[in-house]
Amino acid sequence: MADEPGPRKPFVRWHLPQGLPSGPFAAYLLVIGLTVACAGLVYFLVDRPPPLIEEAVAAAPAASQTKPVNSLKLPFRRPRPLEFRMLTLAERDDMVEVTPDGLRLPKISFDGWMPWIAYARRYDPSGPTARVGLLMINVGADEALMTRVIDELPGEVSLAFLPGTPDLPRWMKRAHAHIHETYLLMPVEDPEGLGERGIRAISPKVDGAENVKRLQETMARGEGYVGFVMPTPGPVSQSEEIARPIVKEIADRGLGLIEINPGPTPTAMYRLATKLGVGYARTSTVLDYKLARNGLDGNLDRLAEWTGETWPGRPARHDFGVLQPDDEAIDAIVAWRRRLAHQNAVSLVPIIGHFECRSACMERLQRQPDQLRP
């Protein structure tokens, strides 16, 4: 019958054409071929970021030059001056003499740097020419008060440390970190027999060589200070015979000298300092005098008012006062500094701003001209 199916063809097994590789090697070739094919599809079909065109990068600066940007012009700001001179370690070491006994004493460097200038705190000379200053003396008798003095008082307040202060070099470094100018109290024999433990005081009862030795022992107690403070007038400051070897040692080592002397007559120390070329400052203003009207607050205000008084033909005044550390004094100074910030008649400067340097002193400074810069 026509619609009956014909006989089925027998099943024939397919074989690879002769000449093609077979076995495991053929499987490897197949895998490699499929991998290459997939990679090609990915390359042509998947979106990619545009390539970096070197010409466009090179042209970018040129485009920015053709379209300048108008930026806001900032007001001029005077750079903040450095509070202390930046001295290298070698310059500092050159201002130290190590004695055979192991004492580290200040000295004038080979280049002519004197410690009383090198370690003085700098200030802005463009401020009001009428200047006031504060010197806190006897710092170190009480550690808690010393901490408050260093940490809370304005940096313009200069500090005079007792040479017997425990761990004095560390406290002086801390004072410098809080931008305080530092001094040492000169240990002078007290008529009442009072004195610091472990400190041999300068005495009118011993010869000049012994007093110089005692002064050197005091010098070695700290480093980085400007000079000495003579706390009270007495035989040591008023007798030229006693004062001469002391002032000469201070001069030879390039230190400064401050006298607290309420008397109107110049002392032997002042005359010797002028003759030997020592930087010198003097005050008779004791601010924490207990019987003063309105107390310490009134004295601070009167100091600023007197200094700020001006009239034609009269040079600007300057003066500094001294006081001792206590909580009341610290609080009063902090409040007074805030009041000073709202006026422009006087400027508060460290005690170096109240030093005088006469002709012999200026001649010595000229050995190192950088010392004449403010």
Secondary structure, 3 states (H helix, E strand, C coil): CCCCCCCCCCCCCCCCCCCCCCCHHHHHHHHHHHHHHHHHHHHHHCCCCCCCCHHHHHHHHHHHHHCCCCCCCCCCCCCCCCCCCCCCHHHHHCCEEECCCCCEEECCCCCCCCHHHHCCCCCCCCCCCCEEEEEEEEECCCHHHHHHHHHHCCCCCEEEECCCCCCHHHHHHHHHHCCCCEEEECCECCCCCCCCCCCCCECCCCCHHHHHHHHHHHHCCCCCCCEEEECCCCHHHHCHHHHHHHHHHHHHCCCEEEEECCCCCCCHHHHHHHHHCCCEEEECEECCCCCCCCHHHHHHHHHHHHHHCCCCCCCCCEEEEEECCCHHHHHHHHHHHHHHCCCCCCEECCHHHHCECCHHHHHHHCCCHHHHCC
